[in-house]
Amino acid sequence: MQFIKDFFVWINDAFFKMTWLQNLVDSLLVDVIKIDESGYLFKTLSFFMYDVVKIFILLSVLIYISSYIQSYFTPERTKKILSKFNGVSGNIIGALLGTVTPFCSCSSIPIFIGFTKAGLPIGVTFSFLISSPLVDIASVILLASIFDWKIAIAYVIVGLIIAVIGGTVIDKLHLEDQVESFVMQGRGEVNGEDVPLIEQTKKERHHYAFDQVKEIVHKVWLYVLIGVGIGAVIHGYIPQDIIQKVLGDDNPFSVIIATILGLPMYADIFGTLPIA
């Protein structure tokens, strides 16, 4: 049993936390560039270089793998799956499908409109809409690589619960009349007939996954650099006791303050994780 535990710890350290990369960066800064490892500059540069390289490596690999999996879940197939469920079970399935579909918040909204026009229950579509940009495979594994698997799993569970509760509340309140008329017009008639699903070849799926890597990295690279840069400055130069006074356990409003600070930050989880 101990061997299995040690093996998974080694896997986590080598491939997710990349402790070897941290050692390599530190050796470069100390032995080659000759920076004092006890100073603020070393802490800042070590944090920045290690996190940037690690995030881009993980980001590329994980997006490729998850996108290949996600290629099986086209909007048409997702709609077909969701149409078989309603009520709380439908909300749960909608939330779960949101975690494995390749849709950010910008693309989730038109897909949500299409689902609603197709006659899917509004609660189910909202569970999908909430979950899709909030929880995905790549961000969860990246979260685990920076913090811990317990935190990553808790993040997933909380995200799914929020999506299910949100969809359920909207469904119970019968808020269909609050949806714009152009969305509800022809509801149940659009895509009423089954659309034949065009299966992709393995080569096409690999091309799709590679294109997703290029597209997403192109969209987030600046946010990653900014996020890691802010995190590096906080890590290297801002005393820990100041952060703890503002956002620590002794401040009963720390969670509220952190939430408010996060509102204006138009960045995805890849840019905000280093700050956290």
C-alpha positions as a Markdown table, in Angstrom:
| # | Residue | x | y | z |
|---|---|---|---|---|
| 1 | Met | 0.0 | 0.0 | 0.0 |
| 2 | Gln | 2.9 | 2.4 | 0.9 |
| 3 | Phe | 4.5 | 1.6 | -2.5 |
| 4 | Ile | 1.3 | 2.7 | -4.4 |
| 5 | Lys | 1.1 | 5.8 | -2.3 |
| 6 | Asp | 4.8 | 6.6 | -3.0 |
| 7 | Phe | 4.3 | 5.9 | -6.7 |
| 8 | Phe | 1.4 | 8.4 | -7.0 |
| 9 | Val | 3.4 | 11.0 | -5.0 |
| 10 | Trp | 6.3 | 10.5 | -7.5 |
| 11 | Ile | 3.9 | 10.9 | -10.4 |
| 12 | Asn | 2.4 | 14.1 | -8.9 |
| 13 | Asp | 5.8 | 15.6 | -8.1 |
| 14 | Ala | 7.4 | 14.7 | -11.5 |
| 15 | Phe | 4.6 | 15.4 | -13.9 |
| 16 | Phe | 2.2 | 17.8 | -12.2 |
| 17 | Lys | 4.2 | 19.8 | -9.7 |
| 18 | Met | 7.4 | 19.4 | -11.7 |
| 19 | Thr | 9.8 | 19.6 | -8.8 |
| 20 | Trp | 12.7 | 18.9 | -11.1 |
| 21 | Leu | 11.8 | 22.1 | -13.0 |
| 22 | Gln | 11.9 | 24.1 | -9.8 |
| 23 | Asn | 15.4 | 22.7 | -9.0 |
| 24 | Leu | 16.6 | 23.4 | -12.5 |
| 25 | Val | 15.4 | 27.1 | -12.4 |
| 26 | Asp | 16.9 | 27.6 | -8.9 |
| 27 | Ser | 20.2 | 26.1 | -10.1 |
| 28 | Leu | 20.2 | 28.4 | -13.2 |
| 29 | Leu | 19.6 | 31.5 | -11.1 |
| 30 | Val | 22.2 | 30.7 | -8.4 |
| 31 | Asp | 24.9 | 28.9 | -10.3 |
| 32 | Val | 24.7 | 30.6 | -13.7 |
| 33 | Ile | 23.2 | 34.1 | -13.2 |
| 34 | Lys | 24.7 | 34.3 | -9.6 |
| 35 | Ile | 21.7 | 35.7 | -7.8 |
| 36 | Asp | 21.7 | 35.5 | -4.0 |
| 37 | Glu | 19.0 | 32.8 | -3.2 |
| 38 | Ser | 18.2 | 34.6 | 0.1 |
| 39 | Gly | 17.1 | 37.8 | -1.6 |
| 40 | Tyr | 13.7 | 39.1 | -2.8 |
| 41 | Leu | 14.9 | 39.1 | -6.5 |
| 42 | Phe | 15.7 | 35.4 | -6.4 |
| 43 | Lys | 12.3 | 34.5 | -4.9 |
| 44 | Thr | 10.5 | 36.6 | -7.5 |
| 45 | Leu | 12.4 | 35.3 | -10.5 |
| 46 | Ser | 12.3 | 31.7 | -9.3 |
| 47 | Phe | 8.5 | 31.9 | -8.9 |
| 48 | Phe | 8.0 | 33.6 | -12.2 |
| 49 | Met | 10.3 | 31.4 | -14.4 |
| 50 | Tyr | 9.1 | 28.1 | -12.8 |
| 51 | Asp | 5.4 | 28.9 | -12.9 |
| 52 | Val | 5.5 | 30.3 | -16.5 |
| 53 | Val | 7.3 | 27.2 | -17.9 |
| 54 | Lys | 5.3 | 24.7 | -15.9 |
| 55 | Ile | 1.9 | 26.3 | -16.7 |
| 56 | Phe | 2.6 | 26.4 | -20.5 |
| 57 | Ile | 3.9 | 22.8 | -20.5 |
| 58 | Leu | 0.8 | 21.6 | -18.5 |
| 59 | Leu | -1.5 | 23.8 | -20.5 |
| 60 | Ser | -0.4 | 22.5 | -23.9 |
| 61 | Val | -0.4 | 18.8 | -22.9 |
| 62 | Leu | -3.7 | 19.0 | -21.0 |
| 63 | Ile | -5.6 | 21.0 | -23.6 |
| 64 | Tyr | -4.4 | 18.6 | -26.2 |
| 65 | Ile | -5.6 | 15.5 | -24.3 |
| 66 | Ser | -8.9 | 17.1 | -23.1 |
| 67 | Ser | -9.7 | 18.6 | -26.5 |
| 68 | Tyr | -9.2 | 15.1 | -28.1 |
| 69 | Ile | -11.8 | 13.8 | -25.5 |
| 70 | Gln | -14.0 | 16.8 | -26.0 |
| 71 | Ser | -14.1 | 16.2 | -29.8 |
| 72 | Tyr | -16.6 | 13.4 | -29.1 |
| 73 | Phe | -19.0 | 16.0 | -27.5 |
| 74 | Thr | -20.1 | 18.2 | -30.3 |
| 75 | Pro | -23.0 | 20.6 | -29.6 |
| 76 | Glu | -25.3 | 18.3 | -31.5 |
| 77 | Arg | -24.3 | 15.2 | -29.4 |
| 78 | Thr | -24.5 | 17.2 | -26.2 |
| 79 | Lys | -28.0 | 18.4 | -27.1 |
| 80 | Lys | -29.0 | 14.8 | -27.8 |
| 81 | Ile | -27.7 | 13.6 | -24.5 |
| 82 | Leu | -29.3 | 16.5 | -22.5 |
| 83 | Ser | -32.7 | 16.0 | -24.2 |
| 84 | Lys | -33.1 | 12.6 | -22.4 |
| 85 | Phe | -33.1 | 14.1 | -18.9 |
| 86 | Asn | -35.1 | 16.7 | -17.0 |
| 87 | Gly | -35.5 | 17.8 | -13.4 |
| 88 | Val | -32.6 | 17.5 | -11.0 |
| 89 | Ser | -31.1 | 14.6 | -12.9 |
| 90 | Gly | -31.1 | 16.7 | -16.0 |
| 91 | Asn | -29.4 | 19.5 | -14.1 |
| 92 | Ile | -26.7 | 17.1 | -12.9 |
| 93 | Ile | -26.1 | 15.7 | -16.4 |
| 94 | Gly | -26.0 | 19.2 | -17.8 |
| 95 | Ala | -23.4 | 20.3 | -15.1 |
| 96 | Leu | -21.3 | 17.2 | -15.8 |
| 97 | Leu | -21.4 | 17.6 | -19.5 |
| 98 | Gly | -20.3 | 21.2 | -19.0 |
| 99 | Thr | -17.1 | 20.0 | -17.4 |
| 100 | Val | -16.0 | 17.9 | -20.5 |
| 101 | Thr | -17.2 | 20.2 | -23.3 |
| 102 | Pro | -14.7 | 22.6 | -24.9 |
| 103 | Phe | -16.8 | 25.8 | -24.5 |
| 104 | Cys | -15.6 | 29.0 | -22.7 |
| 105 | Ser | -18.2 | 31.5 | -21.4 |
| 106 | Cys | -18.2 | 33.3 | -24.8 |
| 107 | Ser | -19.1 | 30.2 | -26.8 |
| 108 | Ser | -21.3 | 28.7 | -24.1 |
| 109 | Ile | -23.9 | 31.4 | -24.5 |
| 110 | Pro | -24.8 | 30.9 | -28.2 |
| 111 | Ile | -24.8 | 27.1 | -27.5 |
| 112 | Phe | -27.1 | 27.7 | -24.5 |
| 113 | Ile | -29.4 | 29.7 | -26.9 |
| 114 | Gly | -29.4 | 26.9 | -29.4 |
| 115 | Phe | -30.2 | 24.4 | -26.6 |
| 116 | Thr | -33.0 | 26.6 | -25.3 |
| 117 | Lys | -34.5 | 27.1 | -28.9 |
| 118 | Ala | -34.3 | 23.3 | -29.3 |
| 119 | Gly | -36.8 | 22.9 | -26.4 |
| 120 | Leu | -34.5 | 21.6 | -23.7 |
| 121 | Pro | -35.6 | 22.5 | -20.1 |
| 122 | Ile | -34.3 | 25.9 | -19.2 |
| 123 | Gly | -32.9 | 24.6 | -15.8 |
| 124 | Val | -30.8 | 22.0 | -17.6 |
| 125 | Thr | -29.4 | 24.5 | -20.1 |
| 126 | Phe | -28.5 | 26.9 | -17.3 |
| 127 | Ser | -26.7 | 24.1 | -15.4 |
| 128 | Phe | -24.7 | 23.5 | -18.5 |
| 129 | Leu | -24.1 | 27.2 | -19.0 |
| 130 | Ile | -22.8 | 27.7 | -15.4 |
| 131 | Ser | -20.6 | 24.6 | -15.4 |
| 132 | Ser | -19.1 | 24.8 | -18.9 |
| 133 | Pro | -16.7 | 27.8 | -18.3 |
| 134 | Leu | -16.3 | 27.2 | -14.6 |
| 135 | Val | -15.0 | 23.6 | -14.4 |
| 136 | Asp | -12.9 | 21.8 | -17.0 |
| 137 | Ile | -10.4 | 19.0 | -17.0 |
| 138 | Ala | -7.3 | 21.1 | -17.8 |
| 139 | Ser | -7.9 | 23.7 | -15.2 |
| 140 | Val | -8.6 | 21.1 | -12.5 |
| 141 | Ile | -5.3 | 19.3 | -13.1 |
| 142 | Leu | -3.4 | 22.6 | -13.2 |
| 143 | Leu | -5.1 | 23.5 | -10.0 |
| 144 | Ala | -3.9 | 20.2 | -8.4 |
| 145 | Ser | -0.4 | 20.8 | -9.7 |
| 146 | Ile | -0.2 | 24.2 | -7.9 |
| 147 | Phe | -2.1 | 23.4 | -4.7 |
| 148 | Asp | -3.3 | 19.9 | -3.9 |
| 149 | Trp | -5.7 | 17.2 | -5.2 |
| 150 | Lys | -8.0 | 17.8 | -2.3 |
| 151 | Ile | -8.4 | 21.4 | -3.2 |
| 152 | Ala | -8.9 | 20.5 | -6.9 |
| 153 | Ile | -11.6 | 17.9 | -6.1 |
| 154 | Ala | -13.3 | 20.4 | -3.8 |
| 155 | Tyr | -13.2 | 23.0 | -6.6 |
| 156 | Val | -14.9 | 20.6 | -8.9 |
| 157 | Ile | -17.5 | 19.5 | -6.4 |
| 158 | Val | -18.4 | 23.1 | -5.4 |
| 159 | Gly | -18.5 | 24.1 | -9.1 |
| 160 | Leu | -20.9 | 21.3 | -9.9 |
| 161 | Ile | -23.1 | 22.0 | -6.9 |
| 162 | Ile | -23.3 | 25.7 | -7.9 |
| 163 | Ala | -24.3 | 24.6 | -11.5 |
| 164 | Val | -26.9 | 22.1 | -10.3 |
| 165 | Ile | -28.4 | 24.5 | -7.7 |
| 166 | Gly | -28.4 | 27.4 | -10.1 |
| 167 | Gly | -30.2 | 25.4 | -12.8 |
| 168 | Thr | -32.7 | 23.9 | -10.3 |
| 169 | Val | -33.6 | 27.3 | -8.8 |
| 170 | Ile | -34.1 | 28.9 | -12.3 |
| 171 | Asp | -36.3 | 25.9 | -13.2 |
| 172 | Lys | -38.4 | 26.0 | -10.1 |
| 173 | Leu | -39.0 | 29.7 | -10.4 |
| 174 | His | -40.2 | 29.2 | -14.0 |
| 175 | Leu | -38.1 | 32.0 | -15.4 |
| 176 | Glu | -38.7 | 31.2 | -19.0 |
| 177 | Asp | -40.6 | 34.5 | -19.4 |
| 178 | Gln | -37.4 | 36.4 | -18.5 |
| 179 | Val | -35.6 | 35.0 | -21.5 |
| 180 | Glu | -35.5 | 37.3 | -24.5 |
| 181 | Ser | -38.3 | 36.5 | -27.0 |
| 182 | Phe | -35.9 | 35.9 | -29.9 |
| 183 | Val | -34.5 | 32.9 | -27.9 |
| 184 | Met | -37.9 | 31.5 | -27.1 |
| 185 | Gln | -39.4 | 32.1 | -30.5 |
| 186 | Gly | -39.9 | 28.8 | -32.3 |
| 187 | Arg | -38.9 | 26.9 | -29.1 |
| 188 | Gly | -39.0 | 23.2 | -29.7 |
| 189 | Glu | -39.1 | 23.6 | -33.5 |
| 190 | Val | -35.5 | 24.5 | -34.2 |
| 191 | Asn | -33.4 | 21.4 | -34.6 |
| 192 | Gly | -36.5 | 19.4 | -33.9 |
| 193 | Glu | -35.4 | 16.7 | -36.2 |
| 194 | Asp | -32.3 | 14.6 | -35.3 |
| 195 | Val | -29.3 | 16.0 | -37.0 |
| 196 | Pro | -27.0 | 13.2 | -38.2 |
| 197 | Leu | -23.8 | 13.2 | -36.2 |
| 198 | Ile | -20.7 | 13.4 | -38.5 |
| 199 | Glu | -18.0 | 11.2 | -36.9 |
| 200 | Gln | -14.4 | 12.5 | -37.1 |
| 201 | Thr | -11.5 | 10.4 | -37.9 |
| 202 | Lys | -8.6 | 10.0 | -35.5 |
| 203 | Lys | -6.5 | 12.3 | -37.7 |
| 204 | Glu | -9.2 | 15.0 | -37.6 |
| 205 | Arg | -9.5 | 14.7 | -33.9 |
| 206 | His | -5.7 | 15.1 | -33.5 |
| 207 | His | -5.9 | 18.2 | -35.8 |
| 208 | Tyr | -8.8 | 19.6 | -33.7 |
| 209 | Ala | -6.8 | 19.0 | -30.5 |
| 210 | Phe | -3.7 | 20.7 | -31.9 |
| 211 | Asp | -5.7 | 23.6 | -33.2 |
| 212 | Gln | -7.3 | 24.0 | -29.7 |
| 213 | Val | -3.9 | 24.1 | -28.1 |
| 214 | Lys | -2.8 | 26.9 | -30.5 |
| 215 | Glu | -6.0 | 28.8 | -30.1 |
| 216 | Ile | -6.3 | 28.7 | -26.3 |
| 217 | Val | -2.6 | 29.4 | -25.7 |
| 218 | His | -2.8 | 32.3 | -28.0 |
| 219 | Lys | -5.8 | 33.6 | -26.0 |
| 220 | Val | -4.4 | 33.2 | -22.5 |
| 221 | Trp | -0.6 | 33.6 | -22.8 |
| 222 | Leu | -0.7 | 37.3 | -21.8 |
| 223 | Tyr | -3.1 | 36.6 | -18.9 |
| 224 | Val | -0.7 | 33.8 | -17.7 |
| 225 | Leu | 2.3 | 36.2 | -17.8 |
| 226 | Ile | 0.4 | 39.0 | -16.0 |
| 227 | Gly | -1.0 | 36.5 | -13.4 |
| 228 | Val | 2.4 | 34.9 | -12.8 |
| 229 | Gly | 4.0 | 38.3 | -12.7 |
| 230 | Ile | 1.6 | 39.6 | -10.0 |
| 231 | Gly | 2.0 | 36.3 | -8.1 |
| 232 | Ala | 5.8 | 36.6 | -8.3 |
| 233 | Val | 5.8 | 40.1 | -6.9 |
| 234 | Ile | 3.4 | 39.1 | -4.1 |
| 235 | His | 5.6 | 36.1 | -3.4 |
| 236 | Gly | 8.9 | 37.9 | -3.5 |
| 237 | Tyr | 8.3 | 41.4 | -2.2 |
| 238 | Ile | 5.1 | 41.7 | -0.2 |
| 239 | Pro | 5.5 | 40.5 | 3.4 |
| 240 | Gln | 3.3 | 37.6 | 4.3 |
| 241 | Asp | 1.9 | 39.2 | 7.4 |
| 242 | Ile | 0.4 | 42.1 | 5.3 |
| 243 | Ile | -1.5 | 39.6 | 3.1 |
| 244 | Gln | -2.7 | 37.7 | 6.2 |
| 245 | Lys | -4.0 | 40.9 | 7.8 |
| 246 | Val | -6.0 | 41.7 | 4.7 |
| 247 | Leu | -7.1 | 38.2 | 3.6 |
| 248 | Gly | -6.2 | 36.0 | 6.5 |
| 249 | Asp | -8.2 | 34.0 | 8.9 |
| 250 | Asp | -8.3 | 36.8 | 11.4 |
| 251 | Asn | -10.3 | 39.0 | 9.1 |
| 252 | Pro | -14.0 | 37.8 | 9.0 |
| 253 | Phe | -14.5 | 39.7 | 5.7 |
| 254 | Ser | -11.5 | 38.1 | 3.9 |
| 255 | Val | -13.6 | 35.8 | 1.7 |
| 256 | Ile | -15.9 | 38.7 | 0.7 |
| 257 | Ile | -12.9 | 41.0 | 0.0 |
| 258 | Ala | -11.2 | 38.3 | -2.1 |
| 259 | Thr | -14.4 | 37.8 | -4.1 |
| 260 | Ile | -14.8 | 41.5 | -4.8 |
| 261 | Leu | -11.1 | 41.8 | -5.8 |
| 262 | Gly | -11.7 | 38.9 | -8.3 |
| 263 | Leu | -14.8 | 40.5 | -10.0 |
| 264 | Pro | -13.0 | 43.0 | -12.2 |
| 265 | Met | -10.3 | 40.6 | -13.2 |
| 266 | Tyr | -11.2 | 39.6 | -16.8 |
| 267 | Ala | -8.9 | 36.5 | -16.8 |
| 268 | Asp | -9.5 | 32.8 | -16.9 |
| 269 | Ile | -8.3 | 30.3 | -14.3 |
| 270 | Phe | -4.9 | 30.0 | -16.0 |
| 271 | Gly | -4.1 | 33.6 | -15.3 |
| 272 | Thr | -5.6 | 33.8 | -11.8 |
| 273 | Leu | -4.1 | 30.6 | -10.3 |
| 274 | Pro | -0.6 | 32.0 | -9.9 |
| 275 | Ile | -2.0 | 35.0 | -8.1 |
| 276 | Ala | -3.9 | 32.6 | -5.7 |
